[in-house]
Amino acid sequence: MDSNKFDVIIIGSGITGLSAGTSLLNSGKSVLILDKGKAAGGRTASRRIESPSKNSFDTVDYGAPGFEVFTPVFKNFVSDFLSKGILKSWFDILAFDNNAVISKYCGVNSMREFAIELSKNLNITQNFKVVKISLDNATNLWEVTGETGISYFCSNLFLTAPLPQSLELLQISSIKLPYSSLSILDLIQYEKCIVLAIQPVKEFIFPEQGFIDNFNHNIFLAVDNHKKGIKCSNQLITLYFSAALSEEIWDYNSDSLVKALFNQSQEILKGESPVSYFAHKWRYSKPTSFYHEPFFTTHELPGLYICGDAFVKEGVEGAFLSGKATANHILNEDKPD
C-alpha cells in the first residue's frame, strides 16, 4: 500500500477516534489518526505541575474527571483496563430514579494515562491541522490535506471532533450534506466550560472521595486530585464552572478572566492567592442534545462518517461507543455475504 494511502483516516485523537482506531487496527485495517493537538486523549486531559519542592511533579486532571459505565460493551473494555492497572474504581453513587448503585471510575495516575494506553500501537500524527477534505468521485478516495500542504488518502474518513468543528470542516471544504441531515446536525450545540486548577495556601476539606457535585451556583463540580488518588502529592483542586458563567466571561482577557474565576472560588481560596494555578477553556464541553444514531453517514458521500460524544450519549462512554459502532459498521460492510 502507498505510504500516504490508508483504509481509514480518523480526524481527532479523542476517545472516539482512539476507540474506532483500535477496533479497526485489531481487525487488520490500515489506520491513520490525525489531530491538531499535542497529545492524544481530547477531553481526558491532564497536566503535570512542578511541586513547590521543585523535586517532583504533581498531576492534575482538568478534562473529564472520571466516568460511569452503563453498557456491557464498555464494561468489558473498562474491566480490561482495570486489570492492567490503568483505571481504578473511584467511588459509588446512587441513581436518583431507581436507587441503583453506579460506580465511577478514573485513571490510576491520570485520565490522560488512560488515553495514552488506548492509543498504543495506533498510527497517530499530532500537531496536524486538517484544512480541507475532498472526494474523488472516480476512485471514491478521500483526500485529507493539512495546513502544510501534506495530503493523505483513504477509502473511509471518520470525523470525530466536536460536531460543530466537523461541520465547519465540511463547509470550508465545500462538502455539502443533504439539507435534511444538515438541518438536524446543525441544531446540536455544546455548552462551554471554563476550568480552574488551583493549589490553595490552606487545605480545603473535601469528602473522602475528593468529589463535590454542585459546589455552588457557578461551580458545578469540584475535585480534589490528591484525594482522588492520582499522581499528586499536594492538594490540587479542579473547579468546573457553569455553562452560564463560562459563557458570560468567555471573552475576558487573561487577567480579567483569572480575577473573575478567583472571585468565584473564595470559599476555597479564603482571600489568599493560590500557590499555583492555571485556567483552561473548553469550547465544546458538553453537547446539549444528541443525534439519534451512534454515527452519521450518507450514501451521497460514500465513506464519510461523523461520530463522537454528540451521538446518542455524552461523556467518555458515549464517545467510546460511537467510535466502536462506526468501526464495526465498516468491518461488517466488508464481510462477505
C-alpha positions as CSV (number, residue, x, y, z in Angstrom):
1,M,0.0,0.0,0.0
2,D,1.2,3.6,-0.7
3,S,2.7,5.3,2.3
4,N,0.1,8.0,2.1
5,K,-2.9,5.8,1.5
6,F,-5.0,4.1,4.2
7,D,-8.1,2.1,4.6
8,V,-9.4,4.6,7.2
9,I,-8.3,8.1,8.2
10,I,-9.6,9.4,11.5
11,I,-9.6,13.1,12.3
12,G,-9.3,13.6,16.0
13,S,-7.5,11.6,18.7
14,G,-10.0,11.9,21.4
15,I,-11.7,8.8,22.9
16,T,-14.0,8.4,19.8
17,G,-11.0,8.3,17.4
18,L,-9.0,6.1,19.7
19,S,-11.9,3.6,20.2
20,A,-12.6,3.4,16.4
21,G,-8.9,3.2,15.6
22,T,-8.2,0.3,18.0
23,S,-11.2,-1.7,16.7
24,L,-10.1,-1.2,13.1
25,L,-6.4,-1.9,13.7
26,N,-7.3,-5.1,15.6
27,S,-9.2,-6.2,12.5
28,G,-6.4,-5.7,10.1
29,K,-7.3,-2.3,8.7
30,S,-4.6,0.3,8.0
31,V,-5.5,3.4,10.0
32,L,-4.1,6.9,10.3
33,I,-5.2,9.3,13.0
34,L,-4.7,13.0,12.5
35,D,-5.0,15.5,15.3
36,K,-4.2,19.2,15.6
37,G,-3.4,18.9,19.3
38,K,-0.2,18.0,21.1
39,A,-1.3,14.7,22.7
40,A,-4.0,12.1,22.3
41,G,-7.0,12.0,24.6
42,G,-9.1,15.0,23.8
43,R,-11.1,16.0,26.8
44,T,-9.5,13.3,29.0
45,A,-6.9,15.9,29.7
46,S,-4.2,16.1,32.4
47,R,-1.3,18.3,33.1
48,R,1.9,17.9,35.1
49,I,2.8,20.8,37.5
50,E,6.1,21.2,39.3
51,S,5.6,20.7,43.0
52,P,6.7,23.5,45.4
53,S,9.7,21.5,46.5
54,K,10.9,21.6,42.8
55,N,12.0,17.9,43.2
56,S,8.9,16.3,41.6
57,F,5.8,16.8,39.6
58,D,2.1,16.6,40.5
59,T,-0.6,15.7,38.1
60,V,-4.0,17.4,37.8
61,D,-6.9,16.2,35.6
62,Y,-8.7,19.2,34.0
63,G,-10.9,17.5,31.5
64,A,-13.2,14.6,32.2
65,P,-12.5,13.8,35.9
66,G,-13.9,10.3,35.5
67,F,-16.8,8.3,34.1
68,E,-19.6,5.8,34.7
69,V,-20.3,2.5,33.0
70,F,-23.8,1.6,31.8
71,T,-23.4,-0.8,28.8
72,P,-21.9,-4.3,28.6
73,V,-19.6,-3.4,25.8
74,F,-18.0,-0.5,27.7
75,K,-18.0,-2.6,30.9
76,N,-15.8,-5.3,29.2
77,F,-13.4,-2.6,28.0
78,V,-13.1,-1.0,31.4
79,S,-12.6,-4.4,33.1
80,D,-9.6,-5.0,30.9
81,F,-8.1,-1.6,31.8
82,L,-8.8,-2.2,35.5
83,S,-6.9,-5.5,35.3
84,K,-4.0,-3.7,33.7
85,G,-3.8,-1.1,36.5
86,I,-4.6,1.8,34.2
87,L,-8.1,2.5,35.5
88,K,-9.5,2.2,39.1
89,S,-12.8,2.3,40.8
90,W,-13.2,5.8,42.3
91,F,-16.4,5.8,44.3
92,D,-20.1,4.7,44.0
93,I,-23.2,6.9,43.7
94,L,-26.9,6.2,43.9
95,A,-29.0,6.8,40.8
96,F,-31.8,9.3,41.5
97,D,-34.6,7.3,39.7
98,N,-34.1,3.8,41.0
99,N,-31.5,3.9,43.8
100,A,-29.2,1.7,41.8
101,V,-25.5,1.8,42.7
102,I,-23.4,3.4,39.9
103,S,-19.6,3.1,40.1
104,K,-17.5,6.0,39.0
105,Y,-14.0,5.2,37.5
106,C,-10.9,7.3,36.8
107,G,-7.3,6.8,35.8
108,V,-4.9,5.4,38.4
109,N,-2.3,8.1,37.7
110,S,-4.3,10.4,35.5
111,M,-7.1,10.4,32.9
112,R,-4.5,11.2,30.2
113,E,-2.7,7.9,31.0
114,F,-5.9,6.1,30.2
115,A,-6.0,7.7,26.7
116,I,-2.3,7.1,26.2
117,E,-2.7,3.4,26.9
118,L,-5.6,3.3,24.5
119,S,-3.5,5.0,21.8
120,K,-0.7,2.4,22.0
121,N,0.1,0.8,18.6
122,L,-2.0,3.3,16.7
123,N,-0.5,5.4,14.0
124,I,-1.2,8.9,15.2
125,T,0.2,12.2,13.8
126,Q,-0.3,15.0,16.3
127,N,0.1,18.8,15.5
128,F,-1.6,18.1,12.1
129,K,-4.3,20.6,11.4
130,V,-6.6,19.4,8.6
131,V,-7.7,22.3,6.5
132,K,-9.5,20.6,3.6
133,I,-11.1,17.3,2.7
134,S,-12.3,16.2,-0.8
135,L,-13.7,13.2,-2.5
136,D,-12.5,11.9,-5.9
137,N,-15.7,10.6,-7.4
138,A,-13.8,8.5,-9.9
139,T,-11.9,6.5,-7.3
140,N,-14.1,7.1,-4.2
141,L,-11.0,8.0,-2.3
142,W,-11.0,10.9,0.2
143,E,-8.1,13.3,0.2
144,V,-7.2,14.9,3.6
145,T,-4.9,17.9,3.4
146,G,-3.1,19.6,6.3
147,E,-2.1,23.3,6.6
148,T,1.5,22.4,5.5
149,G,0.1,21.0,2.2
150,I,0.7,17.3,3.0
151,S,-2.1,15.1,1.9
152,Y,-3.2,11.6,2.7
153,F,-5.8,9.4,1.0
154,C,-8.3,6.8,2.3
155,S,-11.4,4.9,1.4
156,N,-13.2,5.7,4.7
157,L,-12.9,9.0,6.6
158,F,-14.1,9.5,10.2
159,L,-14.7,12.9,11.6
160,T,-14.6,12.6,15.4
161,A,-14.0,16.2,16.5
162,P,-16.8,18.0,18.4
163,L,-19.7,18.2,15.9
164,P,-19.6,21.9,15.2
165,Q,-15.9,21.6,14.2
166,S,-16.6,18.7,11.9
167,L,-19.4,20.6,10.2
168,E,-17.2,23.6,9.8
169,L,-14.5,21.5,8.1
170,L,-17.2,20.2,5.7
171,Q,-18.3,23.7,5.0
172,I,-14.7,25.0,4.4
173,S,-14.1,22.1,2.1
174,S,-17.4,22.8,0.1
175,I,-18.7,19.3,1.1
176,K,-22.4,19.5,1.2
177,L,-24.5,17.2,3.3
178,P,-28.2,16.6,2.4
179,Y,-30.2,19.5,3.6
180,S,-32.5,17.3,5.8
181,S,-29.5,15.9,7.5
182,L,-27.6,19.1,7.9
183,S,-30.7,20.8,9.4
184,I,-30.7,18.2,12.2
185,L,-27.0,18.1,12.8
186,D,-26.8,21.9,12.9
187,L,-29.2,22.0,15.8
188,I,-26.8,20.1,18.1
189,Q,-24.9,22.7,20.2
190,Y,-22.3,22.4,23.0
191,E,-22.0,24.1,26.4
192,K,-18.8,26.0,27.2
193,C,-16.9,25.2,30.4
194,I,-14.0,27.1,31.9
195,V,-11.9,25.1,34.3
196,L,-9.6,26.4,37.0
197,A,-7.0,24.2,38.7
198,I,-5.6,25.7,41.9
199,Q,-3.3,24.7,44.8
200,P,-4.7,26.7,47.8
201,V,-2.5,28.0,50.5
202,K,-4.7,26.4,53.2
203,E,-6.2,23.0,52.6
204,F,-9.9,22.9,51.8
205,I,-11.7,19.9,53.4
206,F,-13.2,17.6,50.8
207,P,-15.3,14.4,51.3
208,E,-13.2,11.2,51.3
209,Q,-13.7,10.6,47.6
210,G,-12.5,14.2,46.7
211,F,-15.6,15.0,44.7
212,I,-18.2,17.7,45.3
213,D,-21.1,17.9,42.9
214,N,-22.9,21.3,42.6
215,F,-20.3,23.0,44.7
216,N,-22.1,26.3,44.4
217,H,-24.3,28.3,41.9
218,N,-21.4,28.9,39.5
219,I,-19.2,25.9,40.1
220,F,-21.0,22.7,39.2
221,L,-18.1,20.4,40.2
222,A,-15.0,20.5,42.4
223,V,-12.4,17.7,42.5
224,D,-9.5,17.3,44.9
225,N,-7.0,15.5,42.7
226,H,-4.9,14.4,45.8
227,K,-7.9,12.7,47.5
228,K,-8.9,11.3,44.2
229,G,-5.7,9.3,44.5
230,I,-3.9,10.2,41.2
231,K,-0.2,11.1,41.0
232,C,-0.4,14.2,43.2
233,S,1.4,14.8,46.5
234,N,-0.2,18.2,47.1
235,Q,-3.8,19.3,47.2
236,L,-4.6,20.4,43.7
237,I,-8.3,21.3,43.1
238,T,-10.0,21.3,39.8
239,L,-13.1,23.6,39.5
240,Y,-15.5,23.3,36.7
241,F,-17.6,26.5,36.1
242,S,-21.2,26.5,35.0
243,A,-22.1,27.0,31.3
244,A,-23.8,30.3,32.2
245,L,-20.8,31.8,33.9
246,S,-18.4,30.4,31.3
247,E,-20.4,32.0,28.5
248,E,-20.5,35.3,30.4
249,I,-16.8,35.6,30.9
250,W,-15.6,33.7,27.9
251,D,-14.2,36.7,26.0
252,Y,-12.5,38.3,29.0
253,N,-8.8,39.0,28.7
254,S,-6.5,36.7,30.6
255,D,-6.1,38.9,33.7
256,S,-9.8,39.7,33.9
257,L,-10.7,36.0,33.4
258,V,-8.5,34.8,36.2
259,K,-9.7,37.6,38.5
260,A,-13.3,36.5,37.8
261,L,-12.5,32.9,38.5
262,F,-10.7,33.7,41.7
263,N,-13.7,35.8,42.9
264,Q,-16.0,32.7,42.3
265,S,-13.5,30.5,44.2
266,Q,-13.2,32.4,47.5
267,E,-14.9,29.6,49.5
268,I,-11.7,27.7,48.8
269,L,-9.1,30.4,48.5
270,K,-10.3,32.3,51.6
271,G,-8.9,35.6,50.4
272,E,-5.4,34.4,49.5
273,S,-3.8,33.9,46.1
274,P,-3.2,30.2,45.3
275,V,0.3,28.7,45.4
276,S,-0.2,27.8,41.7
277,Y,-3.0,27.8,39.2
278,F,-3.9,27.5,35.6
279,A,-7.2,28.1,33.7
280,H,-8.4,26.3,30.6
281,K,-11.4,26.9,28.2
282,W,-13.4,24.0,26.8
283,R,-15.4,25.5,24.0
284,Y,-17.1,22.1,23.3
285,S,-17.5,20.7,26.8
286,K,-20.9,19.0,26.7
287,P,-23.5,18.6,23.9
288,T,-26.9,19.9,24.8
289,S,-28.7,17.4,22.5
290,F,-27.9,14.3,20.6
291,Y,-28.1,12.7,17.2
292,H,-30.4,9.7,17.3
293,E,-27.8,7.2,15.9
294,P,-24.3,6.4,17.1
295,F,-22.8,7.9,13.9
296,F,-23.9,9.7,10.7
297,T,-23.3,8.6,7.2
298,T,-25.0,9.2,3.8
299,H,-24.8,7.3,0.5
300,E,-24.3,10.6,-1.2
301,L,-20.9,10.9,0.3
302,P,-19.6,7.3,0.4
303,G,-17.0,6.5,3.0
304,L,-17.7,9.6,5.1
305,Y,-18.7,9.1,8.8
306,I,-19.3,11.6,11.5
307,C,-19.2,10.4,15.1
308,G,-18.4,11.5,18.6
309,D,-20.0,12.3,22.0
310,A,-22.9,14.1,20.4
311,F,-24.2,10.8,19.0
312,V,-26.7,9.1,21.3
313,K,-24.8,9.6,24.6
314,E,-22.4,12.1,26.1
315,G,-19.2,11.6,28.0
316,V,-16.4,9.1,27.9
317,E,-18.7,6.1,27.4
318,G,-20.7,7.8,24.7
319,A,-17.5,8.8,22.8
320,F,-16.2,5.3,23.1
321,L,-19.4,3.6,21.9
322,S,-19.8,6.0,19.0
323,G,-16.3,5.2,17.7
324,K,-16.6,1.5,18.2
325,A,-20.1,1.4,16.5
326,T,-18.7,3.3,13.5
327,A,-15.7,1.0,13.2
328,N,-18.0,-2.1,13.5
329,H,-20.1,-0.7,10.7
330,I,-17.1,-0.6,8.4
331,L,-16.0,-4.0,9.4
332,N,-19.4,-5.5,8.9
333,E,-19.7,-3.9,5.4
334,D,-16.5,-5.6,4.4
335,K,-17.7,-9.1,5.4
336,P,-18.6,-11.4,2.5
337,D,-22.4,-12.1,2.2
